[in-house]
Amino acid sequence: MSKKKSGSRDGVKIQGMFRIHIEEDGKIVGDSGWRENIIVNLGFLNFVNLLGTGLIGSKINAVALGSGAGPANNATVLPGEIMMDSANNSVKRPTVTAAAVGSTTLRNTATFNSTSSFITLATNISNIGLWNATGPVSTSGTLYAGTTYTSSSLATNQNVNVTYDIVFG
């Protein structure tokens, strides 16, 4: 039997954490605090494929907000995802900016700008999800991770700033 080398990592896991700020006139009027989420089955599969199975995987590039419960492990949609046009199942998912933070964290940031009319009426938001596609419909792309949080009221003149970390540790 071989001995473990000092400093080796056993049991590496993937964990998601997010924080949402609701902003109005440059001031934070709502803060979710840092919250844990789940990585859904297809999210794990894409991470594994990207890391070197030779199979095709795709990277995270968008985030969505919704008014429903958190996604289940086998989810392929975000419950109650915010629609731009519900008659056509059209969604608004801003593109994330991704950057490494230290050696174990992938930080994804995005903003839902009120000037882009991502909502046209005041609504409640209560869940979030990371995607590999910005749309055009709620079934576009693969859901990677998501969860629910305490519902917040969102007005049409408010922005939502999202920070979503994927931590390998």
C-alpha positions as CSV (number, residue, x, y, z in Angstrom):
1,M,0.0,0.0,0.0
2,S,1.1,3.5,-0.7
3,K,1.1,6.2,1.8
4,K,-0.7,9.5,1.3
5,K,1.5,12.5,0.6
6,S,1.3,15.3,3.1
7,G,-1.1,18.0,1.8
8,S,-3.1,15.8,-0.5
9,R,-6.8,16.4,-0.7
10,D,-9.3,13.6,-0.2
11,G,-13.0,13.9,-0.6
12,V,-13.0,17.0,-2.7
13,K,-16.6,18.3,-3.1
14,I,-18.4,21.0,-5.1
15,Q,-20.5,23.4,-3.2
16,G,-22.4,26.5,-4.3
17,M,-22.9,29.7,-2.4
18,F,-24.7,32.9,-3.6
19,R,-25.6,36.4,-2.4
20,I,-28.2,38.7,-3.9
21,H,-28.4,42.4,-3.4
22,I,-31.4,44.4,-4.4
23,E,-30.3,47.9,-5.3
24,E,-32.3,51.1,-5.8
25,D,-30.8,54.5,-6.6
26,G,-27.3,53.2,-5.8
27,K,-28.3,51.9,-2.3
28,I,-28.7,48.3,-1.1
29,V,-32.3,47.8,-0.1
30,G,-32.3,44.0,0.2
31,D,-29.5,41.5,1.0
32,S,-30.0,37.7,1.0
33,G,-26.7,37.1,2.9
34,W,-24.5,34.2,1.8
35,R,-26.7,31.1,1.2
36,E,-25.8,27.5,0.2
37,N,-27.4,25.8,-2.7
38,I,-27.5,22.4,-4.4
39,I,-25.6,21.4,-7.6
40,V,-28.2,19.5,-9.6
41,N,-27.5,16.2,-11.4
42,L,-26.9,17.8,-14.8
43,G,-24.6,20.4,-13.2
44,F,-22.4,17.7,-11.8
45,L,-22.4,15.9,-15.1
46,N,-21.2,19.0,-16.9
47,F,-18.5,19.7,-14.3
48,V,-17.2,16.1,-14.7
49,N,-17.3,16.2,-18.5
50,L,-15.5,19.6,-18.6
51,L,-12.8,18.2,-16.3
52,G,-11.7,15.6,-18.7
53,T,-13.9,12.6,-19.5
54,G,-13.6,13.3,-23.2
55,L,-17.4,13.9,-23.3
56,I,-18.9,17.2,-24.1
57,G,-19.7,19.6,-21.2
58,S,-20.6,23.2,-21.2
59,K,-19.6,26.1,-18.9
60,I,-21.8,28.3,-16.8
61,N,-22.6,31.5,-18.5
62,A,-26.0,32.8,-17.2
63,V,-28.1,33.3,-14.1
64,A,-31.9,33.2,-13.6
65,L,-34.2,34.4,-10.9
66,G,-37.7,33.0,-10.1
67,S,-40.6,33.1,-7.8
68,G,-40.9,29.4,-7.0
69,A,-39.3,26.8,-4.8
70,G,-35.8,25.6,-5.1
71,P,-34.9,23.1,-7.9
72,A,-34.8,19.4,-7.1
73,N,-31.7,17.3,-7.7
74,N,-33.0,16.2,-11.1
75,A,-34.4,19.6,-12.1
76,T,-34.1,20.9,-15.7
77,V,-36.0,24.2,-15.1
78,L,-36.0,26.8,-12.4
79,P,-39.5,26.8,-10.8
80,G,-41.3,30.1,-11.5
81,E,-38.4,31.6,-13.6
82,I,-39.0,35.3,-14.4
83,M,-40.5,35.6,-17.8
84,M,-40.1,38.5,-20.2
85,D,-43.1,37.3,-22.2
86,S,-45.0,34.5,-20.6
87,A,-47.1,33.9,-23.7
88,N,-43.9,32.9,-25.5
89,N,-42.1,31.3,-22.5
90,S,-39.4,34.0,-23.1
91,V,-36.9,34.4,-20.2
92,K,-34.3,37.1,-19.2
93,R,-31.0,35.6,-18.0
94,P,-28.0,37.9,-17.9
95,T,-24.6,36.6,-18.8
96,V,-22.3,36.0,-15.9
97,T,-18.7,37.3,-15.6
98,A,-16.6,34.4,-14.2
99,A,-13.3,34.7,-12.4
100,A,-11.1,32.6,-10.1
101,V,-11.0,33.6,-6.4
102,G,-8.0,31.9,-4.8
103,S,-7.3,28.4,-5.9
104,T,-10.7,26.8,-5.1
105,T,-13.5,29.2,-6.1
106,L,-15.2,30.1,-9.3
107,R,-17.0,33.4,-8.8
108,N,-19.9,34.3,-11.2
109,T,-21.3,37.8,-11.1
110,A,-24.2,39.3,-12.9
111,T,-26.7,42.2,-12.7
112,F,-30.4,42.2,-13.6
113,N,-30.7,45.9,-14.7
114,S,-34.0,47.6,-14.3
115,T,-33.2,49.6,-17.4
116,S,-33.4,46.3,-19.4
117,S,-37.0,45.8,-18.2
118,F,-36.3,42.3,-16.9
119,I,-39.6,42.7,-15.0
120,T,-42.5,44.9,-16.1
121,L,-44.6,44.6,-12.9
122,A,-43.5,44.4,-9.2
123,T,-42.9,40.7,-8.3
124,N,-41.6,38.5,-5.6
125,I,-38.3,36.6,-6.1
126,S,-37.5,33.5,-4.1
127,N,-35.1,31.3,-6.1
128,I,-32.0,31.5,-8.2
129,G,-30.2,29.2,-10.7
130,L,-27.0,29.0,-12.8
131,W,-27.3,28.1,-16.5
132,N,-25.2,27.5,-19.5
133,A,-27.6,29.5,-21.8
134,T,-29.2,32.9,-21.6
135,G,-32.4,31.7,-23.2
136,P,-34.5,32.4,-25.2
137,V,-37.0,30.2,-23.3
138,S,-37.0,28.6,-19.9
139,T,-36.1,25.2,-21.3
140,S,-33.0,26.5,-23.1
141,G,-29.7,25.1,-21.8
142,T,-28.8,23.2,-18.7
143,L,-29.5,24.2,-15.1
144,Y,-26.3,23.7,-13.0
145,A,-27.2,24.8,-9.5
146,G,-29.9,26.6,-7.6
147,T,-31.9,27.1,-4.4
148,T,-34.6,29.0,-2.8
149,Y,-34.4,31.8,-0.2
150,T,-36.7,34.1,1.7
151,S,-39.0,35.8,-0.7
152,S,-38.2,39.5,-1.5
153,S,-40.4,42.0,-3.2
154,L,-38.8,43.5,-6.3
155,A,-39.9,46.8,-7.9
156,T,-39.4,47.6,-11.6
157,N,-36.9,50.4,-10.7
158,Q,-34.6,48.1,-8.8
159,N,-31.5,46.2,-9.9
160,V,-30.5,42.8,-8.7
161,N,-26.8,42.1,-8.2
162,V,-25.8,38.5,-8.0
163,T,-22.6,36.9,-6.7
164,Y,-22.6,33.1,-7.1
165,D,-19.6,31.1,-6.1
166,I,-18.8,27.5,-6.9
167,V,-16.4,26.2,-4.3
168,F,-14.2,23.2,-4.8
169,G,-13.0,22.0,-1.5
